[in-house]
Amino acid sequence: MDLHKPSHVVLLSSPGLGHLIPTIELAKRLLIHHNFKLTIIAIKSPTSHAESQILNSATNPSLYTIIQIPSPNIPSNLSVTAHLCVTMRHAIPSIKSTLKNLPIRPSAFIVDIFGTESLTLAQELNIPKFVYVASNAWFLSLLVYSPVLDEQIKGEYVVLKELLKIPGCKPIRPVDLVDPMHNRNDLGYSEYLIIANNLSKSDAVLVNTWDELQHRELKGLNGELSGLLKVHVFAIGPLVRQPESKLNQATESVMKWLDKQPKESVVYVSFGSGGTMSYEQMKEIALGLELSKQRFVWVVRVPRGESADAAFFTTGCSDGFDGELDEIKKHLPDGFLERIKNVGLLIQEWAPQVAILKHPSIGCFISHCGWGSVLESLTNGVPIIAWPLYAEQRMNAAFLVEELGVAVKTTMLPSKNVVGREEIASLVKKIILEEQNGKSNNVRDKVREIMVSGEKALYQGGSSYIALSQVANIIDKQDFIRL
């Protein structure tokens, strides 16, 4: 590699924190370990304050360039998948103009799964092109195989009684399928199939997992499914955020509160940047946490009478950890805040999640199971209470509970039914109290093993380090891999 003339890699992120954050982390790793010049093209959500804050805090002209493109005006009645795909399609002229006007010609182009139609722009430039899947290898296997299922199965998948078989993978329950596959008449389903077919237009696919975690699935992607995919899959994870080195006043406030709590005694509760609760479910969560008699930090937002992903494009960002909760207070049980003031901390809308999960007082994470949050939990050795809401989160929850044994889950799907306070309290106590009472906590032991495994994968000589080095070599040498 010529260190004086580094390759210039351009990464494209679709709207949403679950896409933006992994893109930024991949850019950082390419910079630190391979000395690439990086440009990130970010299509912004129109109303997400948290996304704007991430973009502003991540901008570092001495390391990489972030070019923000306003989101095109898209009808608001679309499902999240359809909305993202249509947004990225309409943004192609702006993306093309941005690429043409870069001061340095790109050496490679990396897009997330919603930007696959922009791969043609790299084709025009005759540069290597990659799809970055910021989720796991089981999800990627389902995505690759979905066009086959579409041909084989008539009618709705969710009414099927038998498991759906995917080559090289554990079968999947219809109820755990990704959101677009729950309604084949929705525009999101046809857009999802377009993504699946576009994967083979890349020169390789990158996925945010590691070989030791999902060896079977990765072997299947590069084996039994390679005839469909036609390109190699590189596992390059776990790529996760690191805590901010400089804490703002709000973050310092929650850290000081956690400093006062015993080791592994606090439940962290957050349903991601897009997750929303009904009023009834919010009340049951509050009463369940209170009933458990355990310490907790809960990221709360005003309940909405809409879908579980209603906040996907509108996530706010608040500096008020103890205050500014007037609207939320209206939806909490009478007297709740007074009763829990010595054991619970409520955070409005947005929290410094990585810093919280790294804190030694955190004992478990009630999570929506978005893959970014999953990796942040696993890489910090924190067990999970799985609370999947939308997207591929039901798949993630099943993987965590049934394959890895690092999580417990509710008896019913939170996206379908209200989970009661007694069950919430029981799950919390199961994770927090077992080890304190001298009982063996297999969930905690397993998550610690995975934490070490993930660390080793990223070290020099580790499986993901080697995989990303192979990708870097393709970029440097313009040596395209075709199966």
N, C-alpha and C positions, 0 to 999 in steps of 0.2 A: 504494500500500500504506500502510495506517495503522500506523506504527511503534509507536504506543502500544498498539494492540490487535492483536498479531500473530496470524495464523492458527495453529491448533493441529493439528498433524499427528501421528497415531498410526501407528506402524509395528509390524508383527507379525513376529516371527522364530520359525521352527521350530527344533528342537534341532539342534546341530551347528555347529562353528566356520565351516564354509563358508557357512552361512546367517546366523549371528549377526554376523560381522565385516563383510560387505557392508552389512547393515542399519544397523549403527552408523555406517559411513562415509557412507552416504546421509543419515542423520540429521544428521551433522556438516555436510555440504555444504548442506543445506536451512537449517540454522541460520546458518552463516557468510555465505552469499550471499543468503539470502532472509528472514532474521530471523524464522523461524517458531519457535513454541514446539513442542518435540518431546517425545513420550512413546514409549518403546520397550517393547512387551510381549514378553518373551522366555520361550518355553517351554523349560525347562531339560532337558538330558540328566540322567538320574538319577545317573550315575557319572563324568562327565567333569570331572576336576579342572582341566584347561586351560580349559574353557569357564567354569567358576566364576571362575577367575583373570581371564579377559578381562572378564567381567561386572563384577567388583569393581573392576578398574583403570579400566574405561570409565565407571563411574558418576560423574557430575559434576552434582549438583543445581542448580548455578548455570547450567548449559547445557541439560541435558535430564534427564528422569526415566526410569529403567529400572525396570519392574515385572516381577519374576520370578515365573513360575507353575510350580510343580513339574510334571514330566511325569506324565501319568496312567499307571497300571499297565497295561502292554501286554504280551501274550505275547512271549517272547523268541525264538521260532522263526520270526519273520517276516523277510522280506528287508528291506533298509534302506528301500527305497521304500515298501513296504507299512507298515512300522513307523512311518515319519514321517507318512504319510497318516492312519493310524488314530489315532496320537497326537494330531494336530491336530484331528481330528474329535471325539475325546473331550474335548478341551480347550475346545471352543466354549462350553459353559456358563460356564466360568471367564473366558474372554475377554469374553463378553457382560457378565458381572457387573462386570469391570474397567472396561469402556467406560462402563457406566451410572454407576459411582461416581467417575469422573474429575471433579475440581473445575471443569474448563473443558470445555465441549462441544467435541468434535472437529470440525475443519473438513474433514478428509480422513482416509482410512484406506488404508494401504499394506501389502500382505501379500506374503510370498514365495510361491513356487509351491506349497508344501505347505500353505499356509493359505488356498487359494482358496475353500473352503467357508464361510469366515468372511466372505466378501464380502456375504452376506445381512445381516450386522449393520450394515454401512454403508448398505445399502438401506433398512433400518428407520429409520436416522437421517437419511436423505435427504442424504447427503454424498458428494462425489467418492470413488471407490474405484479403487485401482490395484493391479496385480500387478507386483512387482519380480522380474525374472529375473536372478539373480546369476551368470549364465553368458553365453554368446555368442549371436550372431544365427543362426548355423547350427543350433545346438542348438534354439533357439526355433522356427525354421522346421520342423525335424523334429517337434517337439512339436505344433505347430499342425496339421501335415499327417498326424499319426499316425492319427486317426479315419478318414481316407480310405484309408490303407494297410490299416487293419484290415478295411475293407469289401472292398477289392480283392484282397487276398492271403489265401489259405487256408494253413494249416499254419505251421510255424515259419519266421520270417524268416531265421534264421542258416543254413539249409540251401540258400537260394537261391544260384544261380550268378551272376545278373546284378546290376548295381548298382541300388539303389533311387533313383528320381528324385523330387526335391522341387522344386516350382516356385520359380524365382528363385534356386536354389542349385546348388552342385556336387553331383552324385550321391554317394551314400554306399555303401560296401561293407557288406554284411550283418554282417561280423565287427566293424565299428566302431560298430554301433548301441548306443544306451544300454542299460544293464543290464536294465530292465524288458522290453525288446523281445527279449531272448534266451530268454525262457520265457513263452509266451502263456498257460500254465496257472497261472502264479503269481499270487497276489493283487496283487502289485506292478504287473503289467501292466494289470489292470482299473482300479487306482487311478491309474495313469499316464494312461489315457484319460479318466478323470474330470477330472484336472487340465487336460488339453488342451481339453475341452469347457467348463470353467469360465472359461477366459481371456476369453471374449467377454462374461462377466457383469461385467467391470470396465469402467471408463470409458477406460482406456488401459493400456498395458503399458510398463514401463521395463526396459531391458536394459543390463547392465554392459559395454558395448563402445562404440566410437565410429565415426562415419560413414566416416572415412578408412580405417579398418581393414577394415570389412565393408560397404562401400557397396552391393555387389550384393545381399547377403542382406537388408539393411535395405530396399532398394528393393523387393525381392520381398515382404517382409512387409507393406509399405504399398501394394503393388500386386497382384501375382498371388494372394497369399494373403489379401488383405483380405476377400474374400468369405467365407472361413472364420472369420477372426479377428474381423472386424466392428468392431475398435477400432484406434486409432492406436498405433504403436510408437515410443517415444522412446529413442534411444541416449544415455545420460548418463554413460558411463564414459570413461576407466578410473578407477573408484573403488577405491583401495587404502589399506591401513593406512600410517601414518607411524611411524617408530621412536619408542619412548618417549623423552621428553626426559630423564627421570631413569633412569639405568641401575642395575639391581640388581647385586649382587656377581657373580652367575653371568654376566650379560651382559657386564660389564666384563672378566671372565676371557677369554671368547672374543674380544672386541674386541682385547684386548692381544695375544693370540696372532696374530690376523690382521694387526695392525699390523707385525709382524715379517716378514711374507711379501711377496715381490715383487708388483708390480702384475699383476693378471689371471692369477695362477699357481695359485689354489686352486680345487678342485672342491668345490662344496657339494652334499651328498647328503641328500635328505629325501623321504619318500614320503607327506607330508601327515599330517593329524591322525588319519586313519582307516586308513591303509595298513599292512598287515602282510606279512611275508615268511615263507616256509618256511625251515626250518633249512638245507636244501641251497642255496637261493638266497642266503641271508645269507652263507654260506660263500663262494660264487662272487663276490659283490660285494666281500667283504673281499680275496680273492685277486686280483680284477681291479684294485682300487684299488692294491694293493701292486705288481702287475705293471706298472702304468702308470708307476710311479716319479714320480707327481705329488703335490703337496700336496693335502690334503683335509680337510674338516669333514663328519662323517657323523652324522646324527641316527639313533640306533639304538633299537630296542625289541625285547623278547624275542619270538622267532618263535613263531607259533601254528599249530597244525594245523587251521586254520579257513579261511574265505574271506578274500580280499584286503582286504575292508572290515571285518575283525573288530574293529578298534579304534575304529570310528566313534563309538560312544557312550561309550567308556571312556578316552579319551586322558588320560594323566597329565601331570604337570608337575613337573619335577625341577630342583633347584638344583645338581645334581652334574654338572659338565661333565667332570671328570677322575676323579671317584670314583663310588661307588654303582653300579658296573657289574658287581657280582659275578655276578648271574644272567645278564647278557648275555655275560659273558666265557666262560661255559660253552659258548656256541654259536658262538664265533669259532675260527678255525683255531689250532692249537697254536703258541705263540710269536708270534702276529700282533701283539699289543700291544707287545711288546718290539721287534719289527722296525720298526714304523712310528712309534715314539715321537717321532722328530725331524721327521716330515713329516705326520703325521695327528693329528686331534683328534676324539675321539668324545664325543657329547653324548647323554645319556639322555633318551629320550621326547619332549622338547619343546625348541625352540630359538627365540631371538629372530630369526626368519627375515628380517624386513624390514631390520633393522639389519645382518644378515650380507650380504644381497644388495646393499645400498647400499655396502658396503665395497669400496674400489678393488682389493683383492687378489683378489676373487672373479672367476674366469675362466669358469666355466660352472656349470650347475645340473642335476644328475640329478634329475628331477622326475616325480612321478606325474601331472602335467598337470591337476590340479584347477584350475579357471579362476581362482580367487583367487591361487594360486601362479604361474600363467602370467602374470597381470597384474603381479604383484610383480616377476617376472623381466624382463618386457618393459619396464616403466617404469623399470627400472634398467640397461637395456642389457646384460643377461646372457643369452648363448645357452643353449639347453636341450638336454639329452639326454633324449629323451622315454621315459618308463617308465610307461605307463598301466596302471591296475589295475582300476578299477571306475567306476560311474556313467557320465558322458558323457566320461570321460577319453580313451577311444580316439578319439572324434571330435576332441577338442581336439588330440591328438597328430598326427592326420592333417592338421588345419588348419595347425598350426605347421610341419610338415615340407613338405607338398605345396603349400600356398597361400602361406604367408609366407616360407618358406625360412629360418626363424630357429632351427631345431632339426634334430637328427639323431635317428634312432631305431634300435632293435634290429631284427634281421632277423625275429625272432619276437615274438609278443605276450608280455610278461612275465606277464600274467594267465593265460596258457595253458601256458607252458613255462618251464623254467629257462634263463636267459641265462648263457652261459659266461663265465669269467674273461677269456679272450682277446678276446672281442668287447667286453666292458666296457672293458678296457684300451685297445683300438683306438679306441673312440669318444671316450674321455677325451683321448687324445693328439691325435686329429683336431682337437678344439676348442682345447685348450690350447697345443699346440706349433706349429701352422701359422704363426700370426702371429709367434711368437718366432723362428721359423726364416726369417722374411722372405717367407713365402708369403702370397698374398692369402687372407684369411679372409672369404668372402662371407657366411657365417652371422653373424659378428660385425658386419659392415658393415650388414646388413639389420636386425638387432635395434636398432642405434643409430638408424637412420632411424625405426623404429617408436617408439622412446622419445621422440624429438622430436615425432613426430606426435601421440602421446598427450598430451604436455604442452600442445601448441597447442590440442587439442580442449577442454581444461578451462579455458584462459585466457578472459578476457572477450572475447567476439566469436567464440570457437571453437565448433565444431559442438555439442559436448556441453553447453557453458555455455548456449548458446541453447536447446537442447532442454529442459534442466532449468528454465530461465526460463519456457518455455512451460507446463510442468507447474505451476510455481508460480503462474502467472497463472490457470490453471484453478482451482486451489485458492482463490486470493484472491477471484476473481470468481464462483466456483461456476458456471463456464461449461463445461458438459459437452460433450465432443466425441464425436460418433457418426458413423461412416462411412456 
